[in-house]
């Protein structure tokens, strides 16, 4: 999702609510958002030093005219 200025906004669904995430943010479960790219979100669980990657699917192609 892009905001009106063209900056990418990423939301993660958590327990019936959506949470806007940004690099450096620490989630309640202890994961820190290390990076957000066009195709993935990289997380680090700081206490366990375990990494996780959430893939972001590409946008659908525009409809044919």
PDBQT receptor file of N, H, CA, C and O in Angstrom, charges set to zero:
ATOM      1  N   UNK A   1       0.846  -1.163   0.000  1.00  0.00    +0.000 N 
ATOM      2  CA  UNK A   1       0.000   0.000   0.000  1.00  0.00    +0.000 C 
ATOM      3  C   UNK A   1       0.895   1.229   0.000  1.00  0.00    +0.000 C 
ATOM      4  O   UNK A   1       1.915   1.258   0.688  1.00  0.00    +0.000 OA
ATOM      5  N   UNK A   2       0.522   2.230  -0.759  1.00  0.00    +0.000 N 
ATOM      6  H   UNK A   2      -0.307   2.206  -1.319  1.00  0.00    +0.000 HD
ATOM      7  CA  UNK A   2       1.272   3.481  -0.809  1.00  0.00    +0.000 C 
ATOM      8  C   UNK A   2       0.462   4.594  -0.169  1.00  0.00    +0.000 C 
ATOM      9  O   UNK A   2      -0.756   4.662  -0.336  1.00  0.00    +0.000 OA
ATOM     10  N   UNK A   3       1.146   5.471   0.570  1.00  0.00    +0.000 N 
ATOM     11  H   UNK A   3       2.135   5.416   0.706  1.00  0.00    +0.000 HD
ATOM     12  CA  UNK A   3       0.450   6.631   1.117  1.00  0.00    +0.000 C 
ATOM     13  C   UNK A   3       0.369   7.700   0.030  1.00  0.00    +0.000 C 
ATOM     14  O   UNK A   3       0.939   7.513  -1.045  1.00  0.00    +0.000 OA
ATOM     15  N   UNK A   4      -0.319   8.811   0.277  1.00  0.00    +0.000 N 
ATOM     16  H   UNK A   4      -0.781   8.963   1.150  1.00  0.00    +0.000 HD
ATOM     17  CA  UNK A   4      -0.464   9.850  -0.752  1.00  0.00    +0.000 C 
ATOM     18  C   UNK A   4       0.861  10.410  -1.265  1.00  0.00    +0.000 C 
ATOM     19  O   UNK A   4       0.916  10.935  -2.377  1.00  0.00    +0.000 OA
ATOM     20  N   UNK A   5       1.936  10.306  -0.469  1.00  0.00    +0.000 N 
ATOM     21  H   UNK A   5       1.891   9.880   0.435  1.00  0.00    +0.000 HD
ATOM     22  CA  UNK A   5       3.250  10.795  -0.897  1.00  0.00    +0.000 C 
ATOM     23  C   UNK A   5       4.045   9.745  -1.660  1.00  0.00    +0.000 C 
ATOM     24  O   UNK A   5       5.171  10.010  -2.081  1.00  0.00    +0.000 OA
ATOM     25  N   UNK A   6       3.464   8.531  -1.847  1.00  0.00    +0.000 N 
ATOM     26  H   UNK A   6       2.549   8.316  -1.505  1.00  0.00    +0.000 HD
ATOM     27  CA  UNK A   6       4.137   7.479  -2.583  1.00  0.00    +0.000 C 
ATOM     28  C   UNK A   6       5.027   6.581  -1.742  1.00  0.00    +0.000 C 
ATOM     29  O   UNK A   6       5.743   5.747  -2.295  1.00  0.00    +0.000 OA
ATOM     30  N   UNK A   7       5.005   6.727  -0.413  1.00  0.00    +0.000 N 
ATOM     31  H   UNK A   7       4.424   7.405   0.036  1.00  0.00    +0.000 HD
ATOM     32  CA  UNK A   7       5.800   5.882   0.474  1.00  0.00    +0.000 C 
ATOM     33  C   UNK A   7       5.038   4.592   0.772  1.00  0.00    +0.000 C 
ATOM     34  O   UNK A   7       3.826   4.601   0.984  1.00  0.00    +0.000 OA
ATOM     35  N   UNK A   8       5.776   3.488   0.781  1.00  0.00    +0.000 N 
ATOM     36  H   UNK A   8       6.761   3.480   0.608  1.00  0.00    +0.000 HD
ATOM     37  CA  UNK A   8       5.163   2.189   1.027  1.00  0.00    +0.000 C 
ATOM     38  C   UNK A   8       4.770   2.055   2.496  1.00  0.00    +0.000 C 
ATOM     39  O   UNK A   8       5.552   2.380   3.390  1.00  0.00    +0.000 OA
ATOM     40  N   UNK A   9       3.552   1.574   2.733  1.00  0.00    +0.000 N 
ATOM     41  H   UNK A   9       2.918   1.311   2.007  1.00  0.00    +0.000 HD
ATOM     42  CA  UNK A   9       3.063   1.299   4.080  1.00  0.00    +0.000 C 
ATOM     43  C   UNK A   9       2.781  -0.193   4.178  1.00  0.00    +0.000 C 
ATOM     44  O   UNK A   9       2.120  -0.764   3.311  1.00  0.00    +0.000 OA
ATOM     45  N   UNK A  10       3.283  -0.820   5.233  1.00  0.00    +0.000 N 
ATOM     46  H   UNK A  10       3.821  -0.356   5.937  1.00  0.00    +0.000 HD
ATOM     47  CA  UNK A  10       3.118  -2.256   5.427  1.00  0.00    +0.000 C 
ATOM     48  C   UNK A  10       2.352  -2.488   6.729  1.00  0.00    +0.000 C 
ATOM     49  O   UNK A  10       2.694  -1.944   7.779  1.00  0.00    +0.000 OA
ATOM     50  N   UNK A  11       1.311  -3.309   6.631  1.00  0.00    +0.000 N 
ATOM     51  H   UNK A  11       1.033  -3.752   5.779  1.00  0.00    +0.000 HD
ATOM     52  CA  UNK A  11       0.513  -3.671   7.795  1.00  0.00    +0.000 C 
ATOM     53  C   UNK A  11       0.621  -5.178   8.013  1.00  0.00    +0.000 C 
ATOM     54  O   UNK A  11       0.610  -5.954   7.057  1.00  0.00    +0.000 OA
ATOM     55  N   UNK A  12       0.726  -5.583   9.273  1.00  0.00    +0.000 N 
ATOM     56  H   UNK A  12       0.735  -4.953  10.050  1.00  0.00    +0.000 HD
ATOM     57  CA  UNK A  12       0.653  -6.991   9.635  1.00  0.00    +0.000 C 
ATOM     58  C   UNK A  12      -0.648  -7.204  10.401  1.00  0.00    +0.000 C 
ATOM     59  O   UNK A  12      -1.012  -6.400  11.259  1.00  0.00    +0.000 OA
ATOM     60  N   UNK A  13      -1.341  -8.286  10.087  1.00  0.00    +0.000 N 
ATOM     61  H   UNK A  13      -1.046  -8.940   9.390  1.00  0.00    +0.000 HD
ATOM     62  CA  UNK A  13      -2.574  -8.617  10.792  1.00  0.00    +0.000 C 
ATOM     63  C   UNK A  13      -2.213  -9.339  12.080  1.00  0.00    +0.000 C 
ATOM     64  O   UNK A  13      -1.469 -10.319  12.063  1.00  0.00    +0.000 OA
ATOM     65  N   UNK A  14      -2.738  -8.856  13.190  1.00  0.00    +0.000 N 
ATOM     66  H   UNK A  14      -3.343  -8.059  13.205  1.00  0.00    +0.000 HD
ATOM     67  CA  UNK A  14      -2.457  -9.455  14.495  1.00  0.00    +0.000 C 
ATOM     68  C   UNK A  14      -3.718  -9.438  15.337  1.00  0.00    +0.000 C 
ATOM     69  O   UNK A  14      -4.248  -8.370  15.643  1.00  0.00    +0.000 OA
ATOM     70  N   UNK A  15      -4.200 -10.609  15.712  1.00  0.00    +0.000 N 
ATOM     71  H   UNK A  15      -3.770 -11.477  15.464  1.00  0.00    +0.000 HD
ATOM     72  CA  UNK A  15      -5.311 -10.742  16.647  1.00  0.00    +0.000 C 
ATOM     73  C   UNK A  15      -6.447  -9.747  16.372  1.00  0.00    +0.000 C 
ATOM     74  O   UNK A  15      -6.747  -8.894  17.208  1.00  0.00    +0.000 OA
ATOM     75  N   UNK A  16      -7.053  -9.860  15.232  1.00  0.00    +0.000 N 
ATOM     76  H   UNK A  16      -6.809 -10.553  14.553  1.00  0.00    +0.000 HD
ATOM     77  CA  UNK A  16      -8.215  -9.043  14.858  1.00  0.00    +0.000 C 
ATOM     78  C   UNK A  16      -7.922  -7.564  14.642  1.00  0.00    +0.000 C 
ATOM     79  O   UNK A  16      -8.847  -6.752  14.619  1.00  0.00    +0.000 OA
ATOM     80  N   UNK A  17      -6.647  -7.198  14.482  1.00  0.00    +0.000 N 
ATOM     81  H   UNK A  17      -5.896  -7.857  14.501  1.00  0.00    +0.000 HD
ATOM     82  CA  UNK A  17      -6.336  -5.802  14.168  1.00  0.00    +0.000 C 
ATOM     83  C   UNK A  17      -5.116  -5.760  13.257  1.00  0.00    +0.000 C 
ATOM     84  O   UNK A  17      -4.298  -6.679  13.246  1.00  0.00    +0.000 OA
ATOM     85  N   UNK A  18      -5.012  -4.690  12.506  1.00  0.00    +0.000 N 
ATOM     86  H   UNK A  18      -5.677  -3.943  12.515  1.00  0.00    +0.000 HD
ATOM     87  CA  UNK A  18      -3.871  -4.482  11.624  1.00  0.00    +0.000 C 
ATOM     88  C   UNK A  18      -2.909  -3.515  12.290  1.00  0.00    +0.000 C 
ATOM     89  O   UNK A  18      -3.322  -2.516  12.878  1.00  0.00    +0.000 OA
ATOM     90  N   UNK A  19      -1.608  -3.826  12.192  1.00  0.00    +0.000 N 
ATOM     91  H   UNK A  19      -1.273  -4.638  11.714  1.00  0.00    +0.000 HD
ATOM     92  CA  UNK A  19      -0.571  -3.007  12.820  1.00  0.00    +0.000 C 
ATOM     93  C   UNK A  19       0.360  -2.494  11.725  1.00  0.00    +0.000 C 
ATOM     94  O   UNK A  19       0.922  -3.279  10.962  1.00  0.00    +0.000 OA
ATOM     95  N   UNK A  20       0.519  -1.174  11.653  1.00  0.00    +0.000 N 
ATOM     96  H   UNK A  20       0.062  -0.537  12.274  1.00  0.00    +0.000 HD
ATOM     97  CA  UNK A  20       1.467  -0.563  10.730  1.00  0.00    +0.000 C 
ATOM     98  C   UNK A  20       2.864  -0.825  11.251  1.00  0.00    +0.000 C 
ATOM     99  O   UNK A  20       3.160  -0.492  12.399  1.00  0.00    +0.000 OA
ATOM    100  N   UNK A  21       3.745  -1.420  10.433  1.00  0.00    +0.000 N 
ATOM    101  H   UNK A  21       3.505  -1.691   9.501  1.00  0.00    +0.000 HD
ATOM    102  CA  UNK A  21       5.104  -1.724  10.874  1.00  0.00    +0.000 C 
ATOM    103  C   UNK A  21       6.113  -0.923  10.059  1.00  0.00    +0.000 C 
ATOM    104  O   UNK A  21       5.901  -0.613   8.887  1.00  0.00    +0.000 OA
ATOM    105  N   UNK A  22       7.214  -0.603  10.724  1.00  0.00    +0.000 N 
ATOM    106  H   UNK A  22       7.387  -0.856  11.676  1.00  0.00    +0.000 HD
ATOM    107  CA  UNK A  22       8.308   0.146  10.106  1.00  0.00    +0.000 C 
ATOM    108  C   UNK A  22       9.626  -0.450  10.596  1.00  0.00    +0.000 C 
ATOM    109  O   UNK A  22       9.662  -1.043  11.674  1.00  0.00    +0.000 OA
ATOM    110  N   UNK A  23      10.709  -0.305   9.831  1.00  0.00    +0.000 N 
ATOM    111  H   UNK A  23      10.680   0.176   8.955  1.00  0.00    +0.000 HD
ATOM    112  CA  UNK A  23      12.001  -0.801  10.288  1.00  0.00    +0.000 C 
ATOM    113  C   UNK A  23      12.368  -0.208  11.655  1.00  0.00    +0.000 C 
ATOM    114  O   UNK A  23      12.181   0.983  11.904  1.00  0.00    +0.000 OA
ATOM    115  N   UNK A  24      12.896  -1.074  12.532  1.00  0.00    +0.000 N 
ATOM    116  H   UNK A  24      13.049  -2.041  12.329  1.00  0.00    +0.000 HD
ATOM    117  CA  UNK A  24      13.289  -0.654  13.867  1.00  0.00    +0.000 C 
ATOM    118  C   UNK A  24      12.206  -0.860  14.909  1.00  0.00    +0.000 C 
ATOM    119  O   UNK A  24      12.494  -0.851  16.106  1.00  0.00    +0.000 OA
ATOM    120  N   UNK A  25      10.977  -1.045  14.481  1.00  0.00    +0.000 N 
ATOM    121  H   UNK A  25      10.743  -1.053  13.509  1.00  0.00    +0.000 HD
ATOM    122  CA  UNK A  25       9.860  -1.230  15.405  1.00  0.00    +0.000 C 
ATOM    123  C   UNK A  25       9.970  -2.586  16.098  1.00  0.00    +0.000 C 
ATOM    124  O   UNK A  25      10.339  -3.577  15.467  1.00  0.00    +0.000 OA
ATOM    125  N   UNK A  26       9.651  -2.638  17.404  1.00  0.00    +0.000 N 
ATOM    126  H   UNK A  26       9.351  -1.834  17.917  1.00  0.00    +0.000 HD
ATOM    127  CA  UNK A  26       9.638  -3.891  18.146  1.00  0.00    +0.000 C 
ATOM    128  C   UNK A  26       8.182  -4.297  18.370  1.00  0.00    +0.000 C 
ATOM    129  O   UNK A  26       7.388  -3.533  18.919  1.00  0.00    +0.000 OA
ATOM    130  N   UNK A  27       7.848  -5.514  17.934  1.00  0.00    +0.000 N 
ATOM    131  H   UNK A  27       8.493  -6.134  17.488  1.00  0.00    +0.000 HD
ATOM    132  CA  UNK A  27       6.507  -6.037  18.092  1.00  0.00    +0.000 C 
ATOM    133  C   UNK A  27       6.354  -6.647  19.478  1.00  0.00    +0.000 C 
ATOM    134  O   UNK A  27       7.347  -6.957  20.136  1.00  0.00    +0.000 OA
ATOM    135  N   UNK A  28       5.106  -6.822  19.925  1.00  0.00    +0.000 N 
ATOM    136  H   UNK A  28       4.299  -6.571  19.390  1.00  0.00    +0.000 HD
ATOM    137  CA  UNK A  28       4.842  -7.323  21.275  1.00  0.00    +0.000 C 
ATOM    138  C   UNK A  28       5.492  -8.675  21.548  1.00  0.00    +0.000 C 
ATOM    139  O   UNK A  28       5.882  -8.939  22.685  1.00  0.00    +0.000 OA
ATOM    140  N   UNK A  29       5.618  -9.525  20.555  1.00  0.00    +0.000 N 
ATOM    141  H   UNK A  29       5.300  -9.310  19.632  1.00  0.00    +0.000 HD
ATOM    142  CA  UNK A  29       6.180 -10.861  20.752  1.00  0.00    +0.000 C 
ATOM    143  C   UNK A  29       7.696 -10.860  20.887  1.00  0.00    +0.000 C 
ATOM    144  O   UNK A  29       8.295 -11.921  21.060  1.00  0.00    +0.000 OA
ATOM    145  N   UNK A  30       8.326  -9.697  20.811  1.00  0.00    +0.000 N 
ATOM    146  H   UNK A  30       7.839  -8.835  20.671  1.00  0.00    +0.000 HD
ATOM    147  CA  UNK A  30       9.771  -9.613  20.941  1.00  0.00    +0.000 C 
ATOM    148  C   UNK A  30      10.510  -9.557  19.621  1.00  0.00    +0.000 C 
ATOM    149  O   UNK A  30      11.740  -9.525  19.604  1.00  0.00    +0.000 OA
ATOM    150  N   UNK A  31       9.778  -9.544  18.508  1.00  0.00    +0.000 N 
ATOM    151  H   UNK A  31       8.779  -9.570  18.522  1.00  0.00    +0.000 HD
ATOM    152  CA  UNK A  31      10.421  -9.432  17.204  1.00  0.00    +0.000 C 
ATOM    153  C   UNK A  31      10.660  -7.963  16.870  1.00  0.00    +0.000 C 
ATOM    154  O   UNK A  31       9.800  -7.109  17.090  1.00  0.00    +0.000 OA
ATOM    155  N   UNK A  32      11.839  -7.692  16.337  1.00  0.00    +0.000 N 
ATOM    156  H   UNK A  32      12.537  -8.385  16.158  1.00  0.00    +0.000 HD
ATOM    157  CA  UNK A  32      12.152  -6.355  15.831  1.00  0.00    +0.000 C 
ATOM    158  C   UNK A  32      12.131  -6.408  14.308  1.00  0.00    +0.000 C 
ATOM    159  O   UNK A  32      12.663  -7.341  13.707  1.00  0.00    +0.000 OA
ATOM    160  N   UNK A  33      11.522  -5.414  13.691  1.00  0.00    +0.000 N 
ATOM    161  H   UNK A  33      11.089  -4.656  14.180  1.00  0.00    +0.000 HD
ATOM    162  CA  UNK A  33      11.487  -5.335  12.234  1.00  0.00    +0.000 C 
ATOM    163  C   UNK A  33      12.856  -4.834  11.788  1.00  0.00    +0.000 C 
ATOM    164  O   UNK A  33      13.206  -3.673  12.003  1.00  0.00    +0.000 OA
ATOM    165  N   UNK A  34      13.630  -5.730  11.160  1.00  0.00    +0.000 N 
ATOM    166  H   UNK A  34      13.346  -6.673  10.985  1.00  0.00    +0.000 HD
ATOM    167  CA  UNK A  34      14.975  -5.359  10.714  1.00  0.00    +0.000 C 
ATOM    168  C   UNK A  34      14.929  -4.574   9.409  1.00  0.00    +0.000 C 
ATOM    169  O   UNK A  34      15.627  -3.571   9.252  1.00  0.00    +0.000 OA
ATOM    170  N   UNK A  35      14.102  -5.037   8.476  1.00  0.00    +0.000 N 
ATOM    171  H   UNK A  35      13.535  -5.852   8.603  1.00  0.00    +0.000 HD
ATOM    172  CA  UNK A  35      14.068  -4.392   7.162  1.00  0.00    +0.000 C 
ATOM    173  C   UNK A  35      12.755  -4.721   6.460  1.00  0.00    +0.000 C 
ATOM    174  O   UNK A  35      12.133  -5.755   6.704  1.00  0.00    +0.000 OA
ATOM    175  N   UNK A  36      12.362  -3.814   5.587  1.00  0.00    +0.000 N 
ATOM    176  H   UNK A  36      12.867  -2.974   5.389  1.00  0.00    +0.000 HD
ATOM    177  CA  UNK A  36      11.207  -4.027   4.717  1.00  0.00    +0.000 C 
ATOM    178  C   UNK A  36      11.669  -3.715   3.298  1.00  0.00    +0.000 C 
ATOM    179  O   UNK A  36      12.146  -2.616   3.014  1.00  0.00    +0.000 OA
ATOM    180  N   UNK A  37      11.522  -4.693   2.418  1.00  0.00    +0.000 N 
ATOM    181  H   UNK A  37      11.135  -5.586   2.649  1.00  0.00    +0.000 HD
ATOM    182  CA  UNK A  37      11.862  -4.491   1.012  1.00  0.00    +0.000 C 
ATOM    183  C   UNK A  37      10.581  -4.650   0.188  1.00  0.00    +0.000 C 
ATOM    184  O   UNK A  37       9.499  -4.838   0.743  1.00  0.00    +0.000 OA
ATOM    185  N   UNK A  38      10.711  -4.573  -1.117  1.00  0.00    +0.000 N 
ATOM    186  H   UNK A  38      11.591  -4.419  -1.568  1.00  0.00    +0.000 HD
ATOM    187  CA  UNK A  38       9.542  -4.732  -1.981  1.00  0.00    +0.000 C 
ATOM    188  C   UNK A  38       8.931  -6.117  -1.886  1.00  0.00    +0.000 C 
ATOM    189  O   UNK A  38       7.738  -6.286  -2.137  1.00  0.00    +0.000 OA
ATOM    190  N   UNK A  39       9.747  -7.127  -1.520  1.00  0.00    +0.000 N 
ATOM    191  H   UNK A  39      10.717  -6.990  -1.316  1.00  0.00    +0.000 HD
ATOM    192  CA  UNK A  39       9.218  -8.492  -1.531  1.00  0.00    +0.000 C 
ATOM    193  C   UNK A  39       9.294  -9.241  -0.205  1.00  0.00    +0.000 C 
ATOM    194  O   UNK A  39       8.923 -10.414  -0.147  1.00  0.00    +0.000 OA
ATOM    195  N   UNK A  40       9.777  -8.577   0.891  1.00  0.00    +0.000 N 
ATOM    196  H   UNK A  40      10.077  -7.625   0.844  1.00  0.00    +0.000 HD
ATOM    197  CA  UNK A  40       9.812  -9.289   2.166  1.00  0.00    +0.000 C 
ATOM    198  C   UNK A  40       9.939  -8.340   3.349  1.00  0.00    +0.000 C 
ATOM    199  O   UNK A  40      10.365  -7.192   3.220  1.00  0.00    +0.000 OA
ATOM    200  N   UNK A  41       9.550  -8.873   4.518  1.00  0.00    +0.000 N 
ATOM    201  H   UNK A  41       9.204  -9.805   4.622  1.00  0.00    +0.000 HD
ATOM    202  CA  UNK A  41       9.753  -8.213   5.801  1.00  0.00    +0.000 C 
ATOM    203  C   UNK A  41      10.691  -9.127   6.584  1.00  0.00    +0.000 C 
ATOM    204  O   UNK A  41      10.410 -10.314   6.748  1.00  0.00    +0.000 OA
ATOM    205  N   UNK A  42      11.815  -8.572   7.072  1.00  0.00    +0.000 N 
ATOM    206  H   UNK A  42      12.044  -7.608   6.938  1.00  0.00    +0.000 HD
ATOM    207  CA  UNK A  42      12.766  -9.371   7.845  1.00  0.00    +0.000 C 
ATOM    208  C   UNK A  42      12.644  -9.005   9.313  1.00  0.00    +0.000 C 
ATOM    209  O   UNK A  42      12.706  -7.835   9.689  1.00  0.00    +0.000 OA
ATOM    210  N   UNK A  43      12.468 -10.043  10.141  1.00  0.00    +0.000 N 
ATOM    211  H   UNK A  43      12.418 -10.993   9.836  1.00  0.00    +0.000 HD
ATOM    212  CA  UNK A  43      12.284  -9.866  11.573  1.00  0.00    +0.000 C 
ATOM    213  C   UNK A  43      13.400 -10.570  12.338  1.00  0.00    +0.000 C 
ATOM    214  O   UNK A  43      13.965 -11.554  11.861  1.00  0.00    +0.000 OA
ATOM    215  N   UNK A  44      13.710 -10.062  13.524  1.00  0.00    +0.000 N 
ATOM    216  H   UNK A  44      13.250  -9.263  13.912  1.00  0.00    +0.000 HD
ATOM    217  CA  UNK A  44      14.668 -10.698  14.424  1.00  0.00    +0.000 C 
ATOM    218  C   UNK A  44      14.029 -10.783  15.805  1.00  0.00    +0.000 C 
ATOM    219  O   UNK A  44      13.619  -9.768  16.368  1.00  0.00    +0.000 OA
ATOM    220  N   UNK A  45      13.945 -12.006  16.351  1.00  0.00    +0.000 N 
ATOM    221  H   UNK A  45      14.278 -12.830  15.893  1.00  0.00    +0.000 HD
ATOM    222  CA  UNK A  45      13.505 -12.157  17.736  1.00  0.00    +0.000 C 
ATOM    223  C   UNK A  45      14.735 -11.881  18.590  1.00  0.00    +0.000 C 
ATOM    224  O   UNK A  45      15.672 -12.678  18.629  1.00  0.00    +0.000 OA
ATOM    225  N   UNK A  46      14.719 -10.750  19.268  1.00  0.00    +0.000 N 
ATOM    226  H   UNK A  46      13.958 -10.102  19.236  1.00  0.00    +0.000 HD
ATOM    227  CA  UNK A  46      15.933 -10.284  19.937  1.00  0.00    +0.000 C 
ATOM    228  C   UNK A  46      16.390 -11.207  21.057  1.00  0.00    +0.000 C 
ATOM    229  O   UNK A  46      17.591 -11.438  21.192  1.00  0.00    +0.000 OA
ATOM    230  N   UNK A  47      15.480 -11.744  21.865  1.00  0.00    +0.000 N 
ATOM    231  H   UNK A  47      14.504 -11.556  21.756  1.00  0.00    +0.000 HD
ATOM    232  CA  UNK A  47      15.881 -12.595  22.989  1.00  0.00    +0.000 C 
ATOM    233  C   UNK A  47      16.457 -13.927  22.512  1.00  0.00    +0.000 C 
ATOM    234  O   UNK A  47      17.403 -14.447  23.104  1.00  0.00    +0.000 OA
ATOM    235  N   UNK A  48      15.883 -14.477  21.441  1.00  0.00    +0.000 N 
ATOM    236  H   UNK A  48      15.115 -14.055  20.960  1.00  0.00    +0.000 HD
ATOM    237  CA  UNK A  48      16.313 -15.783  20.945  1.00  0.00    +0.000 C 
ATOM    238  C   UNK A  48      17.328 -15.698  19.807  1.00  0.00    +0.000 C 
ATOM    239  O   UNK A  48      17.918 -16.705  19.416  1.00  0.00    +0.000 OA
ATOM    240  N   UNK A  49      17.528 -14.490  19.278  1.00  0.00    +0.000 N 
ATOM    241  H   UNK A  49      17.049 -13.672  19.595  1.00  0.00    +0.000 HD
ATOM    242  CA  UNK A  49      18.406 -14.279  18.127  1.00  0.00    +0.000 C 
ATOM    243  C   UNK A  49      18.002 -15.175  16.943  1.00  0.00    +0.000 C 
ATOM    244  O   UNK A  49      18.855 -15.729  16.250  1.00  0.00    +0.000 OA
ATOM    245  N   UNK A  50      16.694 -15.302  16.729  1.00  0.00    +0.000 N 
ATOM    246  H   UNK A  50      16.000 -14.851  17.291  1.00  0.00    +0.000 HD
ATOM    247  CA  UNK A  50      16.175 -16.065  15.595  1.00  0.00    +0.000 C 
ATOM    248  C   UNK A  50      15.553 -15.105  14.604  1.00  0.00    +0.000 C 
ATOM    249  O   UNK A  50      14.845 -14.169  14.979  1.00  0.00    +0.000 OA
ATOM    250  N   UNK A  51      15.826 -15.349  13.342  1.00  0.00    +0.000 N 
ATOM    251  H   UNK A  51      16.401 -16.109  13.038  1.00  0.00    +0.000 HD
ATOM    252  CA  UNK A  51      15.294 -14.507  12.277  1.00  0.00    +0.000 C 
ATOM    253  C   UNK A  51      14.095 -15.174  11.614  1.00  0.00    +0.000 C 
ATOM    254  O   UNK A  51      13.989 -16.400  11.559  1.00  0.00    +0.000 OA
ATOM    255  N   UNK A  52      13.199 -14.335  11.116  1.00  0.00    +0.000 N 
ATOM    256  H   UNK A  52      13.284 -13.339  11.161  1.00  0.00    +0.000 HD
ATOM    257  CA  UNK A  52      12.039 -14.801  10.358  1.00  0.00    +0.000 C 
ATOM    258  C   UNK A  52      11.853 -13.870   9.174  1.00  0.00    +0.000 C 
ATOM    259  O   UNK A  52      12.170 -12.682   9.245  1.00  0.00    +0.000 OA
ATOM    260  N   UNK A  53      11.338 -14.417   8.091  1.00  0.00    +0.000 N 
ATOM    261  H   UNK A  53      11.081 -15.381   8.033  1.00  0.00    +0.000 HD
ATOM    262  CA  UNK A  53      11.086 -13.632   6.885  1.00  0.00    +0.000 C 
ATOM    263  C   UNK A  53       9.632 -13.830   6.492  1.00  0.00    +0.000 C 
ATOM    264  O   UNK A  53       9.150 -14.960   6.407  1.00  0.00    +0.000 OA
ATOM    265  N   UNK A  54       8.937 -12.729   6.253  1.00  0.00    +0.000 N 
ATOM    266  H   UNK A  54       9.328 -11.811   6.322  1.00  0.00    +0.000 HD
ATOM    267  CA  UNK A  54       7.569 -12.771   5.741  1.00  0.00    +0.000 C 
ATOM    268  C   UNK A  54       7.625 -12.282   4.301  1.00  0.00    +0.000 C 
ATOM    269  O   UNK A  54       8.012 -11.143   4.039  1.00  0.00    +0.000 OA
ATOM    270  N   UNK A  55       7.243 -13.134   3.382  1.00  0.00    +0.000 N 
ATOM    271  H   UNK A  55       6.928 -14.059   3.595  1.00  0.00    +0.000 HD
ATOM    272  CA  UNK A  55       7.260 -12.774   1.962  1.00  0.00    +0.000 C 
ATOM    273  C   UNK A  55       6.067 -11.885   1.633  1.00  0.00    +0.000 C 
ATOM    274  O   UNK A  55       4.961 -12.108   2.124  1.00  0.00    +0.000 OA
ATOM    275  N   UNK A  56       6.301 -10.876   0.797  1.00  0.00    +0.000 N 
ATOM    276  H   UNK A  56       7.200 -10.695   0.398  1.00  0.00    +0.000 HD
ATOM    277  CA  UNK A  56       5.239  -9.986   0.314  1.00  0.00    +0.000 C 
ATOM    278  C   UNK A  56       4.989 -10.365  -1.146  1.00  0.00    +0.000 C 
ATOM    279  O   UNK A  56       5.888 -10.230  -1.976  1.00  0.00    +0.000 OA
ATOM    280  N   UNK A  57       3.789 -10.833  -1.470  1.00  0.00    +0.000 N 
ATOM    281  H   UNK A  57       3.059 -10.943  -0.795  1.00  0.00    +0.000 HD
ATOM    282  CA  UNK A  57       3.519 -11.216  -2.857  1.00  0.00    +0.000 C 
ATOM    283  C   UNK A  57       3.523  -9.990  -3.769  1.00  0.00    +0.000 C 
ATOM    284  O   UNK A  57       3.215  -8.882  -3.330  1.00  0.00    +0.000 OA
ATOM    285  N   UNK A  58       3.870 -10.193  -5.029  1.00  0.00    +0.000 N 
ATOM    286  H   UNK A  58       4.120 -11.094  -5.386  1.00  0.00    +0.000 HD
ATOM    287  CA  UNK A  58       3.854  -9.068  -5.973  1.00  0.00    +0.000 C 
ATOM    288  C   UNK A  58       2.411  -8.614  -6.206  1.00  0.00    +0.000 C 
ATOM    289  O   UNK A  58       1.477  -9.401  -6.054  1.00  0.00    +0.000 OA
ATOM    290  N   UNK A  59       2.237  -7.357  -6.570  1.00  0.00    +0.000 N 
ATOM    291  H   UNK A  59       2.996  -6.718  -6.694  1.00  0.00    +0.000 HD
ATOM    292  CA  UNK A  59       0.879  -6.873  -6.847  1.00  0.00    +0.000 C 
ATOM    293  C   UNK A  59       0.322  -7.570  -8.080  1.00  0.00    +0.000 C 
ATOM    294  O   UNK A  59       1.080  -7.987  -8.956  1.00  0.00    +0.000 OA
ATOM    295  N   UNK A  60      -0.990  -7.696  -8.152  1.00  0.00    +0.000 N 
ATOM    296  H   UNK A  60      -1.606  -7.357  -7.440  1.00  0.00    +0.000 HD
ATOM    297  CA  UNK A  60      -1.581  -8.326  -9.342  1.00  0.00    +0.000 C 
ATOM    298  C   UNK A  60      -1.367  -7.440 -10.564  1.00  0.00    +0.000 C 
ATOM    299  O   UNK A  60      -1.259  -6.221 -10.436  1.00  0.00    +0.000 OA
ATOM    300  N   UNK A  61      -1.307  -8.043 -11.737  1.00  0.00    +0.000 N 
ATOM    301  H   UNK A  61      -1.395  -9.034 -11.841  1.00  0.00    +0.000 HD
ATOM    302  CA  UNK A  61      -1.157  -7.230 -12.947  1.00  0.00    +0.000 C 
ATOM    303  C   UNK A  61      -2.412  -6.392 -13.167  1.00  0.00    +0.000 C 
ATOM    304  O   UNK A  61      -3.504  -6.769 -12.741  1.00  0.00    +0.000 OA
ATOM    305  N   UNK A  62      -2.247  -5.256 -13.834  1.00  0.00    +0.000 N 
ATOM    306  H   UNK A  62      -1.360  -4.949 -14.180  1.00  0.00    +0.000 HD
ATOM    307  CA  UNK A  62      -3.423  -4.419 -14.105  1.00  0.00    +0.000 C 
ATOM    308  C   UNK A  62      -4.377  -5.164 -15.031  1.00  0.00    +0.000 C 
ATOM    309  O   UNK A  62      -3.953  -5.990 -15.839  1.00  0.00    +0.000 OA
ATOM    310  N   UNK A  63      -5.675  -4.863 -14.907  1.00  0.00    +0.000 N 
ATOM    311  H   UNK A  63      -6.020  -4.192 -14.251  1.00  0.00    +0.000 HD
ATOM    312  CA  UNK A  63      -6.644  -5.530 -15.784  1.00  0.00    +0.000 C 
ATOM    313  C   UNK A  63      -6.421  -5.166 -17.250  1.00  0.00    +0.000 C 
ATOM    314  O   UNK A  63      -5.988  -4.058 -17.569  1.00  0.00    +0.000 OA
ATOM    315  N   UNK A  64      -6.714  -6.084 -18.105  1.00  0.00    +0.000 N 
ATOM    316  H   UNK A  64      -7.066  -6.984 -17.845  1.00  0.00    +0.000 HD
ATOM    317  CA  UNK A  64      -6.595  -5.841 -19.541  1.00  0.00    +0.000 C 
ATOM    318  C   UNK A  64      -7.715  -4.903 -19.984  1.00  0.00    +0.000 C 
ATOM    319  O   UNK A  64      -8.832  -4.975 -19.471  1.00  0.00    +0.000 OA
ATOM    320  N   UNK A  65      -7.415  -4.029 -20.932  1.00  0.00    +0.000 N 
ATOM    321  H   UNK A  65      -6.508  -3.971 -21.349  1.00  0.00    +0.000 HD
ATOM    322  CA  UNK A  65      -8.468  -3.092 -21.418  1.00  0.00    +0.000 C 
ATOM    323  C   UNK A  65      -9.534  -3.790 -22.220  1.00  0.00    +0.000 C 
ATOM    324  O   UNK A  65     -10.473  -3.148 -22.689  1.00  0.00    +0.000 OA
TER     325      UNK A  65
